[in-house]
Amino acid sequence: MSQPIPFADTNFKLAVVQELMYNQNLLPRFDLREHAAAQGFTYDEGSFGAVPEALAYFEALEVPAELAGKITEIYMDGGNEIYLEIAPGWDGEDGLFDVDEFADVRHFPNLKSMTLLYTGNQEALEALRARGIEADWL
């Protein structure tokens, strides 16, 4: 296995993992219920916040650099599986999964399109477009 991708922004990493784990099935799927049972913890299924153990799992997850070329599109949507596995009751009405830092795009040479959760950061959107990435808000 190659070196892991060193992510600067956890939420950008989550968007990448959504694509690799749930859309392309290139990483083993994470299931919060199974993880909680195996690790012996409980969580509030209606909580809007992140389940700490789930977030910790994804923060520790290593994404092999060899998979970087598989990322051509990132589509961030409040209904993405990864977000619901981390925060089962999340309604998308807060900035829990907003991307604040886009330096990580440098790891993904084939990334051509990004649909982002709305943050209003027009400067970031223009910076992505300047890199040749079709970028827009959800």
N, CA, C and O atoms as CSV, one atom per row, in Angstrom:
chain,resi,resn,atom,element,x,y,z
A,1,MET,N,N,0.843,-1.176,0.000
A,1,MET,CA,C,0.000,0.000,0.000
A,1,MET,C,C,0.892,1.244,0.000
A,1,MET,O,O,1.936,1.277,0.652
A,2,SER,N,N,0.468,2.241,-0.727
A,2,SER,CA,C,1.240,3.478,-0.816
A,2,SER,C,C,1.047,4.324,0.439
A,2,SER,O,O,0.253,3.987,1.318
A,3,GLN,N,N,1.770,5.400,0.501
A,3,GLN,CA,C,1.656,6.337,1.614
A,3,GLN,C,C,0.242,6.921,1.649
A,3,GLN,O,O,-0.405,7.043,0.609
A,4,PRO,N,N,-0.234,7.278,2.836
A,4,PRO,CA,C,-1.549,7.907,2.918
A,4,PRO,C,C,-1.487,9.365,2.463
A,4,PRO,O,O,-0.446,10.017,2.542
A,5,ILE,N,N,-2.612,9.847,1.994
A,5,ILE,CA,C,-2.731,11.255,1.600
A,5,ILE,C,C,-2.752,12.092,2.879
A,5,ILE,O,O,-3.551,11.822,3.776
A,6,PRO,N,N,-1.885,13.104,2.974
A,6,PRO,CA,C,-1.888,13.964,4.164
A,6,PRO,C,C,-2.902,15.106,4.010
A,6,PRO,O,O,-2.598,16.131,3.400
A,7,PHE,N,N,-4.078,14.927,4.552
A,7,PHE,CA,C,-5.137,15.926,4.414
A,7,PHE,C,C,-4.931,17.086,5.382
A,7,PHE,O,O,-4.549,16.882,6.535
A,8,ALA,N,N,-5.183,18.300,4.910
A,8,ALA,CA,C,-5.124,19.499,5.740
A,8,ALA,C,C,-6.485,19.810,6.350
A,8,ALA,O,O,-6.559,20.419,7.417
A,9,ASP,N,N,-7.570,19.397,5.683
A,9,ASP,CA,C,-8.923,19.718,6.123
A,9,ASP,C,C,-9.727,18.425,6.269
A,9,ASP,O,O,-9.931,17.701,5.294
A,10,THR,N,N,-10.177,18.142,7.476
A,10,THR,CA,C,-10.932,16.909,7.728
A,10,THR,C,C,-12.194,16.833,6.885
A,10,THR,O,O,-12.536,15.759,6.390
A,11,ASN,N,N,-12.891,17.946,6.711
A,11,ASN,CA,C,-14.135,17.902,5.938
A,11,ASN,C,C,-13.883,17.672,4.456
A,11,ASN,O,O,-14.712,17.065,3.777
A,12,PHE,N,N,-12.755,18.145,3.944
A,12,PHE,CA,C,-12.390,17.823,2.563
A,12,PHE,C,C,-12.129,16.320,2.471
A,12,PHE,O,O,-12.553,15.664,1.519
A,13,LYS,N,N,-11.430,15.787,3.465
A,13,LYS,CA,C,-11.165,14.348,3.508
A,13,LYS,C,C,-12.470,13.566,3.498
A,13,LYS,O,O,-12.589,12.567,2.789
A,14,LEU,N,N,-13.452,14.011,4.281
A,14,LEU,CA,C,-14.737,13.316,4.324
A,14,LEU,C,C,-15.408,13.303,2.953
A,14,LEU,O,O,-16.015,12.304,2.568
A,15,ALA,N,N,-15.301,14.399,2.222
A,15,ALA,CA,C,-15.886,14.454,0.874
A,15,ALA,C,C,-15.191,13.463,-0.054
A,15,ALA,O,O,-15.841,12.827,-0.883
A,16,VAL,N,N,-13.889,13.331,0.082
A,16,VAL,CA,C,-13.126,12.368,-0.722
A,16,VAL,C,C,-13.497,10.946,-0.328
A,16,VAL,O,O,-13.702,10.091,-1.190
A,17,VAL,N,N,-13.584,10.693,0.973
A,17,VAL,CA,C,-13.922,9.347,1.445
A,17,VAL,C,C,-15.336,8.969,1.015
A,17,VAL,O,O,-15.589,7.805,0.704
A,18,GLN,N,N,-16.261,9.924,0.991
A,18,GLN,CA,C,-17.608,9.643,0.474
A,18,GLN,C,C,-17.507,9.045,-0.928
A,18,GLN,O,O,-18.134,8.032,-1.236
A,19,GLU,N,N,-16.721,9.682,-1.750
A,19,GLU,CA,C,-16.566,9.216,-3.133
A,19,GLU,C,C,-15.911,7.832,-3.185
A,19,GLU,O,O,-16.396,6.942,-3.884
A,20,LEU,N,N,-14.825,7.652,-2.459
A,20,LEU,CA,C,-14.077,6.389,-2.528
A,20,LEU,C,C,-14.783,5.238,-1.811
A,20,LEU,O,O,-14.756,4.105,-2.290
A,21,MET,N,N,-15.412,5.518,-0.669
A,21,MET,CA,C,-16.007,4.462,0.154
A,21,MET,C,C,-17.435,4.126,-0.262
A,21,MET,O,O,-17.777,2.957,-0.439
A,22,TYR,N,N,-18.248,5.132,-0.414
A,22,TYR,CA,C,-19.675,4.885,-0.638
A,22,TYR,C,C,-20.084,4.931,-2.108
A,22,TYR,O,O,-21.027,4.246,-2.504
A,23,ASN,N,N,-19.395,5.725,-2.919
A,23,ASN,CA,C,-19.757,5.821,-4.338
A,23,ASN,C,C,-19.000,4.817,-5.198
A,23,ASN,O,O,-19.588,4.177,-6.070
A,24,GLN,N,N,-17.688,4.674,-4.955
A,24,GLN,CA,C,-16.874,3.793,-5.789
A,24,GLN,C,C,-16.555,2.454,-5.130
A,24,GLN,O,O,-16.017,1.562,-5.786
A,25,ASN,N,N,-16.873,2.299,-3.855
A,25,ASN,CA,C,-16.615,1.054,-3.117
A,25,ASN,C,C,-15.153,0.630,-3.147
A,25,ASN,O,O,-14.849,-0.556,-3.273
A,26,LEU,N,N,-14.246,1.604,-3.031
A,26,LEU,CA,C,-12.811,1.315,-3.061
A,26,LEU,C,C,-12.196,1.247,-1.661
A,26,LEU,O,O,-11.042,0.848,-1.503
A,27,LEU,N,N,-12.962,1.636,-0.661
A,27,LEU,CA,C,-12.544,1.521,0.737
A,27,LEU,C,C,-13.625,0.741,1.473
A,27,LEU,O,O,-14.798,0.816,1.108
A,28,PRO,N,N,-13.243,-0.009,2.509
A,28,PRO,CA,C,-14.264,-0.746,3.274
A,28,PRO,C,C,-15.304,0.212,3.851
A,28,PRO,O,O,-14.973,1.253,4.419
A,29,ARG,N,N,-16.559,-0.168,3.689
A,29,ARG,CA,C,-17.669,0.679,4.138
A,29,ARG,C,C,-17.716,0.758,5.667
A,29,ARG,O,O,-17.534,-0.237,6.369
A,30,PHE,N,N,-17.963,1.954,6.146
A,30,PHE,CA,C,-18.153,2.193,7.571
A,30,PHE,C,C,-19.646,2.230,7.838
A,30,PHE,O,O,-20.398,2.896,7.127
A,31,ASP,N,N,-20.067,1.511,8.865
A,31,ASP,CA,C,-21.457,1.505,9.293
A,31,ASP,C,C,-21.461,1.834,10.781
A,31,ASP,O,O,-20.898,1.087,11.582
A,32,LEU,N,N,-22.084,2.935,11.155
A,32,LEU,CA,C,-22.057,3.401,12.534
A,32,LEU,C,C,-22.630,2.372,13.500
A,32,LEU,O,O,-22.050,2.137,14.560
A,33,ARG,N,N,-23.741,1.762,13.161
A,33,ARG,CA,C,-24.341,0.771,14.065
A,33,ARG,C,C,-23.381,-0.387,14.327
A,33,ARG,O,O,-23.198,-0.808,15.469
A,34,GLU,N,N,-22.772,-0.897,13.258
A,34,GLU,CA,C,-21.817,-2.002,13.409
A,34,GLU,C,C,-20.601,-1.562,14.219
A,34,GLU,O,O,-20.124,-2.300,15.082
A,35,HIS,N,N,-20.105,-0.364,13.941
A,35,HIS,CA,C,-18.931,0.154,14.641
A,35,HIS,C,C,-19.241,0.326,16.134
A,35,HIS,O,O,-18.428,-0.037,16.984
A,36,ALA,N,N,-20.408,0.878,16.445
A,36,ALA,CA,C,-20.794,1.079,17.846
A,36,ALA,C,C,-20.904,-0.261,18.577
A,36,ALA,O,O,-20.457,-0.392,19.717
A,37,ALA,N,N,-21.495,-1.240,17.920
A,37,ALA,CA,C,-21.638,-2.563,18.539
A,37,ALA,C,C,-20.269,-3.199,18.770
A,37,ALA,O,O,-20.020,-3.782,19.826
A,38,ALA,N,N,-19.389,-3.086,17.783
A,38,ALA,CA,C,-18.057,-3.692,17.897
A,38,ALA,C,C,-17.200,-2.984,18.945
A,38,ALA,O,O,-16.405,-3.625,19.633
A,39,GLN,N,N,-17.358,-1.680,19.068
A,39,GLN,CA,C,-16.538,-0.898,19.993
A,39,GLN,C,C,-17.195,-0.724,21.368
A,39,GLN,O,O,-16.560,-0.240,22.305
A,40,GLY,N,N,-18.455,-1.118,21.482
A,40,GLY,CA,C,-19.145,-1.077,22.760
A,40,GLY,C,C,-19.545,0.306,23.238
A,40,GLY,O,O,-19.445,0.607,24.428
A,41,PHE,N,N,-19.999,1.151,22.319
A,41,PHE,CA,C,-20.489,2.468,22.735
A,41,PHE,C,C,-21.892,2.687,22.189
A,41,PHE,O,O,-22.320,2.012,21.253
A,42,THR,N,N,-22.590,3.623,22.777
A,42,THR,CA,C,-23.924,3.992,22.315
A,42,THR,C,C,-23.888,5.444,21.855
A,42,THR,O,O,-22.965,6.191,22.180
A,43,TYR,N,N,-24.895,5.825,21.106
A,43,TYR,CA,C,-24.986,7.194,20.592
A,43,TYR,C,C,-26.448,7.546,20.426
A,43,TYR,O,O,-27.308,6.669,20.357
A,44,ASP,N,N,-26.716,8.816,20.363
A,44,ASP,CA,C,-28.067,9.331,20.185
A,44,ASP,C,C,-28.342,9.459,18.692
A,44,ASP,O,O,-27.756,10.309,18.021
A,45,GLU,N,N,-29.230,8.618,18.172
A,45,GLU,CA,C,-29.524,8.628,16.736
A,45,GLU,C,C,-30.171,9.918,16.260
A,45,GLU,O,O,-30.168,10.202,15.062
A,46,GLY,N,N,-30.723,10.701,17.169
A,46,GLY,CA,C,-31.377,11.940,16.791
A,46,GLY,C,C,-30.496,13.169,16.945
A,46,GLY,O,O,-30.917,14.283,16.634
A,47,SER,N,N,-29.273,12.969,17.425
A,47,SER,CA,C,-28.381,14.100,17.656
A,47,SER,C,C,-27.955,14.747,16.333
A,47,SER,O,O,-27.635,14.061,15.362
A,48,PHE,N,N,-27.962,16.088,16.321
A,48,PHE,CA,C,-27.520,16.810,15.136
A,48,PHE,C,C,-26.004,16.851,15.029
A,48,PHE,O,O,-25.461,17.062,13.944
A,49,GLY,N,N,-25.324,16.651,16.141
A,49,GLY,CA,C,-23.865,16.732,16.163
A,49,GLY,C,C,-23.206,15.427,15.760
A,49,GLY,O,O,-23.858,14.392,15.624
A,50,ALA,N,N,-21.907,15.501,15.573
A,50,ALA,CA,C,-21.130,14.324,15.203
A,50,ALA,C,C,-20.994,13.369,16.385
A,50,ALA,O,O,-20.809,13.796,17.524
A,51,VAL,N,N,-21.086,12.093,16.104
A,51,VAL,CA,C,-20.785,11.064,17.099
A,51,VAL,C,C,-19.261,11.031,17.198
A,51,VAL,O,O,-18.593,10.717,16.212
A,52,PRO,N,N,-18.699,11.347,18.356
A,52,PRO,CA,C,-17.246,11.464,18.468
A,52,PRO,C,C,-16.474,10.242,17.976
A,52,PRO,O,O,-15.436,10.379,17.330
A,53,GLU,N,N,-16.975,9.059,18.280
A,53,GLU,CA,C,-16.283,7.832,17.866
A,53,GLU,C,C,-16.301,7.661,16.348
A,53,GLU,O,O,-15.341,7.154,15.768
A,54,ALA,N,N,-17.376,8.078,15.713
A,54,ALA,CA,C,-17.458,7.977,14.252
A,54,ALA,C,C,-16.511,8.980,13.607
A,54,ALA,O,O,-15.780,8.643,12.675
A,55,LEU,N,N,-16.529,10.206,14.103
A,55,LEU,CA,C,-15.629,11.219,13.561
A,55,LEU,C,C,-14.178,10.805,13.759
A,55,LEU,O,O,-13.353,10.989,12.863
A,56,ALA,N,N,-13.860,10.249,14.921
A,56,ALA,CA,C,-12.495,9.786,15.198
A,56,ALA,C,C,-12.083,8.684,14.226
A,56,ALA,O,O,-10.932,8.636,13.793
A,57,TYR,N,N,-13.016,7.803,13.883
A,57,TYR,CA,C,-12.715,6.742,12.916
A,57,TYR,C,C,-12.258,7.343,11.590
A,57,TYR,O,O,-11.239,6.934,11.033
A,58,PHE,N,N,-13.012,8.307,11.093
A,58,PHE,CA,C,-12.683,8.898,9.798
A,58,PHE,C,C,-11.439,9.779,9.859
A,58,PHE,O,O,-10.689,9.861,8.886
A,59,GLU,N,N,-11.218,10.430,10.981
A,59,GLU,CA,C,-9.996,11.223,11.126
A,59,GLU,C,C,-8.764,10.335,11.076
A,59,GLU,O,O,-7.738,10.725,10.519
A,60,ALA,N,N,-8.860,9.136,11.658
A,60,ALA,CA,C,-7.735,8.198,11.689
A,60,ALA,C,C,-7.601,7.381,10.408
A,60,ALA,O,O,-6.537,6.823,10.138
A,61,LEU,N,N,-8.665,7.306,9.622
A,61,LEU,CA,C,-8.646,6.504,8.400
A,61,LEU,C,C,-7.580,7.007,7.437
A,61,LEU,O,O,-7.537,8.193,7.109
A,62,GLU,N,N,-6.734,6.110,6.994
A,62,GLU,CA,C,-5.713,6.472,6.017
A,62,GLU,C,C,-6.246,6.199,4.610
A,62,GLU,O,O,-6.739,5.111,4.309
A,63,VAL,N,N,-6.132,7.213,3.766
A,63,VAL,CA,C,-6.545,7.086,2.373
A,63,VAL,C,C,-5.274,6.916,1.544
A,63,VAL,O,O,-4.464,7.840,1.465
A,64,PRO,N,N,-5.086,5.746,0.926
A,64,PRO,CA,C,-3.870,5.510,0.161
A,64,PRO,C,C,-3.727,6.489,-1.011
A,64,PRO,O,O,-4.684,6.742,-1.743
A,65,ALA,N,N,-2.538,7.024,-1.172
A,65,ALA,CA,C,-2.269,7.981,-2.242
A,65,ALA,C,C,-2.561,7.381,-3.616
A,65,ALA,O,O,-2.871,8.113,-4.557
A,66,GLU,N,N,-2.466,6.079,-3.738
A,66,GLU,CA,C,-2.727,5.431,-5.030
A,66,GLU,C,C,-4.184,5.592,-5.475
A,66,GLU,O,O,-4.489,5.394,-6.651
A,67,LEU,N,N,-5.080,5.946,-4.561
A,67,LEU,CA,C,-6.486,6.157,-4.911
A,67,LEU,C,C,-6.782,7.585,-5.349
A,67,LEU,O,O,-7.880,7.867,-5.829
A,68,ALA,N,N,-5.831,8.481,-5.193
A,68,ALA,CA,C,-6.055,9.896,-5.512
A,68,ALA,C,C,-6.510,10.094,-6.953
A,68,ALA,O,O,-7.362,10.941,-7.218
A,69,GLY,N,N,-5.961,9.334,-7.876
A,69,GLY,CA,C,-6.317,9.461,-9.283
A,69,GLY,C,C,-7.745,9.047,-9.595
A,69,GLY,O,O,-8.261,9.365,-10.667
A,70,LYS,N,N,-8.390,8.341,-8.675
A,70,LYS,CA,C,-9.775,7.886,-8.879
A,70,LYS,C,C,-10.789,9.004,-8.623
A,70,LYS,O,O,-11.964,8.875,-8.965
A,71,ILE,N,N,-10.325,10.102,-8.019
A,71,ILE,CA,C,-11.233,11.204,-7.692
A,71,ILE,C,C,-11.301,12.175,-8.869
A,71,ILE,O,O,-10.340,12.892,-9.151
A,72,THR,N,N,-12.438,12.189,-9.548
A,72,THR,CA,C,-12.659,13.118,-10.658
A,72,THR,C,C,-13.750,14.130,-10.309
A,72,THR,O,O,-13.827,15.211,-10.894
A,73,GLU,N,N,-14.587,13.757,-9.346
A,73,GLU,CA,C,-15.711,14.606,-8.958
A,73,GLU,C,C,-15.948,14.473,-7.458
A,73,GLU,O,O,-15.829,13.389,-6.888
A,74,ILE,N,N,-16.284,15.590,-6.836
A,74,ILE,CA,C,-16.714,15.594,-5.443
A,74,ILE,C,C,-18.076,16.271,-5.414
A,74,ILE,O,O,-18.252,17.383,-5.913
A,75,TYR,N,N,-19.032,15.569,-4.816
A,75,TYR,CA,C,-20.391,16.096,-4.722
A,75,TYR,C,C,-20.797,16.065,-3.262
A,75,TYR,O,O,-21.124,15.010,-2.718
A,76,MET,N,N,-20.773,17.226,-2.635
A,76,MET,CA,C,-21.129,17.331,-1.226
A,76,MET,C,C,-22.616,17.647,-1.118
A,76,MET,O,O,-23.090,18.661,-1.631
A,77,ASP,N,N,-23.338,16.765,-0.446
A,77,ASP,CA,C,-24.769,16.930,-0.265
A,77,ASP,C,C,-25.099,16.514,1.155
A,77,ASP,O,O,-24.518,15.559,1.671
A,78,GLY,N,N,-26.006,17.202,1.782
A,78,GLY,CA,C,-26.393,16.882,3.149
A,78,GLY,C,C,-26.872,15.460,3.340
A,78,GLY,O,O,-26.871,14.953,4.461
A,79,GLY,N,N,-27.280,14.807,2.265
A,79,GLY,CA,C,-27.748,13.429,2.347
A,79,GLY,C,C,-26.677,12.396,2.058
A,79,GLY,O,O,-26.977,11.203,2.007
A,80,ASN,N,N,-25.426,12.824,1.867
A,80,ASN,CA,C,-24.357,11.861,1.619
A,80,ASN,C,C,-24.255,10.880,2.787
A,80,ASN,O,O,-24.400,11.255,3.951
A,81,GLU,N,N,-24.004,9.631,2.450
A,81,GLU,CA,C,-23.960,8.576,3.462
A,81,GLU,C,C,-22.957,8.861,4.568
A,81,GLU,O,O,-23.233,8.611,5.741
A,82,ILE,N,N,-21.800,9.382,4.201
A,82,ILE,CA,C,-20.757,9.604,5.203
A,82,ILE,C,C,-21.223,10.552,6.299
A,82,ILE,O,O,-20.928,10.345,7.476
A,83,TYR,N,N,-21.947,11.584,5.911
A,83,TYR,CA,C,-22.417,12.552,6.908
A,83,TYR,C,C,-23.437,11.922,7.848
A,83,TYR,O,O,-23.446,12.216,9.043
A,84,LEU,N,N,-24.288,11.066,7.319
A,84,LEU,CA,C,-25.315,10.423,8.135
A,84,LEU,C,C,-24.741,9.307,9.005
A,84,LEU,O,O,-25.343,8.939,10.014
A,85,GLU,N,N,-23.596,8.773,8.627
A,85,GLU,CA,C,-22.914,7.792,9.470
A,85,GLU,C,C,-22.188,8.489,10.617
A,85,GLU,O,O,-22.013,7.901,11.685
A,86,ILE,N,N,-21.768,9.723,10.412
A,86,ILE,CA,C,-21.065,10.478,11.453
A,86,ILE,C,C,-22.055,11.198,12.362
A,86,ILE,O,O,-21.878,11.216,13.580
A,87,ALA,N,N,-23.084,11.784,11.786
A,87,ALA,CA,C,-24.087,12.552,12.541
A,87,ALA,C,C,-25.471,12.137,12.050
A,87,ALA,O,O,-26.050,12.809,11.197
A,88,PRO,N,N,-26.009,11.035,12.583
A,88,PRO,CA,C,-27.246,10.456,12.054
A,88,PRO,C,C,-28.447,11.398,12.001
A,88,PRO,O,O,-29.315,11.226,11.144
A,89,GLY,N,N,-28.521,12.373,12.878
A,89,GLY,CA,C,-29.662,13.286,12.896
A,89,GLY,C,C,-29.379,14.622,12.238
A,89,GLY,O,O,-30.208,15.530,12.291
A,90,TRP,N,N,-28.210,14.752,11.617
A,90,TRP,CA,C,-27.806,16.032,11.029
A,90,TRP,C,C,-28.783,16.457,9.944
A,90,TRP,O,O,-29.162,15.667,9.079
A,91,ASP,N,N,-29.184,17.728,10.009
A,91,ASP,CA,C,-30.162,18.226,9.041
A,91,ASP,C,C,-29.553,19.126,7.964
A,91,ASP,O,O,-30.281,19.641,7.115
A,92,GLY,N,N,-28.256,19.321,7.982
A,92,GLY,CA,C,-27.602,20.123,6.954
A,92,GLY,C,C,-27.752,21.621,7.151
A,92,GLY,O,O,-27.343,22.402,6.292
A,93,GLU,N,N,-28.329,22.028,8.265
A,93,GLU,CA,C,-28.616,23.444,8.489
A,93,GLU,C,C,-27.490,24.197,9.191
A,93,GLU,O,O,-27.621,25.393,9.451
A,94,ASP,N,N,-26.394,23.522,9.500
A,94,ASP,CA,C,-25.259,24.205,10.125
A,94,ASP,C,C,-23.985,23.881,9.344
A,94,ASP,O,O,-24.031,23.163,8.346
A,95,GLY,N,N,-22.887,24.394,9.785
A,95,GLY,CA,C,-21.624,24.243,9.059
A,95,GLY,C,C,-20.782,23.068,9.498
A,95,GLY,O,O,-19.565,23.089,9.314
A,96,LEU,N,N,-21.388,22.041,10.075
A,96,LEU,CA,C,-20.651,20.899,10.611
A,96,LEU,C,C,-19.658,20.300,9.612
A,96,LEU,O,O,-18.552,19.920,9.996
A,97,PHE,N,N,-20.037,20.214,8.349
A,97,PHE,CA,C,-19.182,19.558,7.356
A,97,PHE,C,C,-18.657,20.515,6.286
A,97,PHE,O,O,-18.192,20.072,5.236
A,98,ASP,N,N,-18.727,21.804,6.541
A,98,ASP,CA,C,-18.206,22.784,5.584
A,98,ASP,C,C,-16.700,22.626,5.415
A,98,ASP,O,O,-15.981,22.358,6.377
A,99,VAL,N,N,-16.238,22.794,4.193
A,99,VAL,CA,C,-14.803,22.764,3.910
A,99,VAL,C,C,-14.271,24.185,4.054
A,99,VAL,O,O,-14.778,25.126,3.443
A,100,ASP,N,N,-13.237,24.313,4.875
A,100,ASP,CA,C,-12.636,25.618,5.116
A,100,ASP,C,C,-11.336,25.810,4.365
A,100,ASP,O,O,-10.898,26.940,4.152
A,101,GLU,N,N,-10.722,24.720,3.965
A,101,GLU,CA,C,-9.385,24.766,3.377
A,101,GLU,C,C,-9.359,23.892,2.122
A,101,GLU,O,O,-9.764,22.730,2.163
A,102,PHE,N,N,-8.889,24.445,1.025
A,102,PHE,CA,C,-8.897,23.697,-0.237
A,102,PHE,C,C,-7.504,23.333,-0.732
A,102,PHE,O,O,-7.339,22.976,-1.898
A,103,ALA,N,N,-6.496,23.417,0.138
A,103,ALA,CA,C,-5.134,23.044,-0.255
A,103,ALA,C,C,-5.062,21.577,-0.681
A,103,ALA,O,O,-4.191,21.198,-1.463
A,104,ASP,N,N,-5.973,20.756,-0.169
A,104,ASP,CA,C,-5.953,19.328,-0.469
A,104,ASP,C,C,-6.228,18.997,-1.929
A,104,ASP,O,O,-5.950,17.877,-2.358
A,105,VAL,N,N,-6.758,19.921,-2.695
A,105,VAL,CA,C,-7.015,19.625,-4.109
A,105,VAL,C,C,-5.721,19.265,-4.833
A,105,VAL,O,O,-5.754,18.592,-5.862
A,106,ARG,N,N,-4.594,19.703,-4.309
A,106,ARG,CA,C,-3.305,19.411,-4.953
A,106,ARG,C,C,-3.015,17.907,-5.040
A,106,ARG,O,O,-2.225,17.479,-5.881
A,107,HIS,N,N,-3.644,17.115,-4.185
A,107,HIS,CA,C,-3.428,15.666,-4.172
A,107,HIS,C,C,-4.243,14.926,-5.238
A,107,HIS,O,O,-4.054,13.728,-5.451
A,108,PHE,N,N,-5.149,15.648,-5.903
A,108,PHE,CA,C,-6.111,15.001,-6.796
A,108,PHE,C,C,-6.008,15.564,-8.210
A,108,PHE,O,O,-6.780,16.447,-8.586
A,109,PRO,N,N,-5.059,15.057,-8.994
A,109,PRO,CA,C,-4.796,15.618,-10.320
A,109,PRO,C,C,-5.948,15.465,-11.313
A,109,PRO,O,O,-6.021,16.210,-12.290
A,110,ASN,N,N,-6.835,14.521,-11.078
A,110,ASN,CA,C,-7.943,14.273,-12.007
A,110,ASN,C,C,-9.258,14.909,-11.553
A,110,ASN,O,O,-10.297,14.705,-12.180
A,111,LEU,N,N,-9.212,15.671,-10.476
A,111,LEU,CA,C,-10.422,16.327,-9.963
A,111,LEU,C,C,-10.847,17.423,-10.927
A,111,LEU,O,O,-10.111,18.381,-11.163
A,112,LYS,N,N,-12.042,17.271,-11.479
A,112,LYS,CA,C,-12.533,18.215,-12.488
A,112,LYS,C,C,-13.785,18.970,-12.047
A,112,LYS,O,O,-14.106,20.020,-12.605
A,113,SER,N,N,-14.496,18.437,-11.044
A,113,SER,CA,C,-15.774,19.026,-10.666
A,113,SER,C,C,-15.999,18.897,-9.163
A,113,SER,O,O,-15.761,17.849,-8.563
A,114,MET,N,N,-16.470,20.004,-8.573
A,114,MET,CA,C,-16.817,20.000,-7.149
A,114,MET,C,C,-18.134,20.728,-6.943
A,114,MET,O,O,-18.301,21.868,-7.377
A,115,THR,N,N,-19.056,20.068,-6.285
A,115,THR,CA,C,-20.286,20.701,-5.834
A,115,THR,C,C,-20.175,20.752,-4.322
A,115,THR,O,O,-20.055,19.722,-3.658
A,116,LEU,N,N,-20.218,21.971,-3.784
A,116,LEU,CA,C,-19.908,22.188,-2.384
A,116,LEU,C,C,-21.125,22.578,-1.561
A,116,LEU,O,O,-22.058,23.205,-2.064
A,117,LEU,N,N,-21.100,22.199,-0.291
A,117,LEU,CA,C,-22.084,22.716,0.645
A,117,LEU,C,C,-21.861,24.220,0.713
A,117,LEU,O,O,-20.719,24.679,0.734
A,118,TYR,N,N,-22.929,24.976,0.748
A,118,TYR,CA,C,-22.821,26.434,0.675
A,118,TYR,C,C,-22.171,27.032,1.920
A,118,TYR,O,O,-22.618,26.802,3.044
A,119,THR,N,N,-21.105,27.805,1.694
A,119,THR,CA,C,-20.460,28.539,2.784
A,119,THR,C,C,-20.432,30.037,2.494
A,119,THR,O,O,-20.213,30.844,3.397
A,120,GLY,N,N,-20.654,30.404,1.236
A,120,GLY,CA,C,-20.591,31.807,0.861
A,120,GLY,C,C,-19.189,32.297,0.564
A,120,GLY,O,O,-19.002,33.474,0.256
A,121,ASN,N,N,-18.195,31.417,0.649
A,121,ASN,CA,C,-16.806,31.794,0.400
A,121,ASN,C,C,-16.556,31.831,-1.113
A,121,ASN,O,O,-16.039,30.878,-1.696
A,122,GLN,N,N,-16.927,32.930,-1.717
A,122,GLN,CA,C,-16.803,33.089,-3.162
A,122,GLN,C,C,-15.341,33.055,-3.607
A,122,GLN,O,O,-15.033,32.579,-4.700
A,123,GLU,N,N,-14.451,33.555,-2.770
A,123,GLU,CA,C,-13.024,33.554,-3.087
A,123,GLU,C,C,-12.500,32.126,-3.260
A,123,GLU,O,O,-11.715,31.857,-4.169
A,124,ALA,N,N,-12.932,31.223,-2.394
A,124,ALA,CA,C,-12.527,29.818,-2.507
A,124,ALA,C,C,-13.068,29.209,-3.791
A,124,ALA,O,O,-12.368,28.462,-4.474
A,125,LEU,N,N,-14.312,29.528,-4.117
A,125,LEU,CA,C,-14.923,29.027,-5.340
A,125,LEU,C,C,-14.130,29.488,-6.563
A,125,LEU,O,O,-13.865,28.698,-7.469
A,126,GLU,N,N,-13.759,30.747,-6.586
A,126,GLU,CA,C,-12.986,31.283,-7.711
A,126,GLU,C,C,-11.592,30.671,-7.771
A,126,GLU,O,O,-11.063,30.447,-8.860
A,127,ALA,N,N,-10.991,30.399,-6.620
A,127,ALA,CA,C,-9.665,29.770,-6.593
A,127,ALA,C,C,-9.727,28.358,-7.176
A,127,ALA,O,O,-8.816,27.937,-7.889
A,128,LEU,N,N,-10.802,27.630,-6.870
A,128,LEU,CA,C,-10.980,26.293,-7.452
A,128,LEU,C,C,-11.153,26.384,-8.962
A,128,LEU,O,O,-10.567,25.603,-9.712
A,129,ARG,N,N,-11.947,27.325,-9.391
A,129,ARG,CA,C,-12.176,27.505,-10.829
A,129,ARG,C,C,-10.890,27.880,-11.541
A,129,ARG,O,O,-10.655,27.448,-12.669
A,130,ALA,N,N,-10.054,28.681,-10.892
A,130,ALA,CA,C,-8.768,29.083,-11.475
A,130,ALA,C,C,-7.847,27.873,-11.659
A,130,ALA,O,O,-6.947,27.898,-12.499
A,131,ARG,N,N,-8.070,26.823,-10.878
A,131,ARG,CA,C,-7.286,25.588,-11.000
A,131,ARG,C,C,-7.871,24.656,-12.061
A,131,ARG,O,O,-7.379,23.544,-12.251
A,132,GLY,N,N,-8.912,25.104,-12.747
A,132,GLY,CA,C,-9.528,24.280,-13.785
A,132,GLY,C,C,-10.589,23.335,-13.268
A,132,GLY,O,O,-10.982,22.406,-13.975
A,133,ILE,N,N,-11.058,23.545,-12.066
A,133,ILE,CA,C,-12.085,22.702,-11.468
A,133,ILE,C,C,-13.435,23.409,-11.592
A,133,ILE,O,O,-13.585,24.547,-11.147
A,134,GLU,N,N,-14.401,22.745,-12.187
A,134,GLU,CA,C,-15.758,23.285,-12.230
A,134,GLU,C,C,-16.305,23.230,-10.820
A,134,GLU,O,O,-16.548,22.145,-10.292
A,135,ALA,N,N,-16.501,24.380,-10.204
A,135,ALA,CA,C,-16.924,24.426,-8.817
A,135,ALA,C,C,-18.157,25.289,-8.663
A,135,ALA,O,O,-18.268,26.365,-9.250
A,136,ASP,N,N,-19.081,24.792,-7.857
A,136,ASP,CA,C,-20.306,25.559,-7.594
A,136,ASP,C,C,-20.891,25.092,-6.274
A,136,ASP,O,O,-20.505,24.062,-5.721
A,137,TRP,N,N,-21.841,25.890,-5.787
A,137,TRP,CA,C,-22.551,25.541,-4.574
A,137,TRP,C,C,-23.659,24.550,-4.886
A,137,TRP,O,O,-24.184,24.516,-5.999
A,138,LEU,N,N,-24.000,23.763,-3.911
A,138,LEU,CA,C,-25.103,22.815,-4.021
A,138,LEU,C,C,-26.387,23.585,-4.235
A,138,LEU,O,O,-27.455,22.984,-4.356
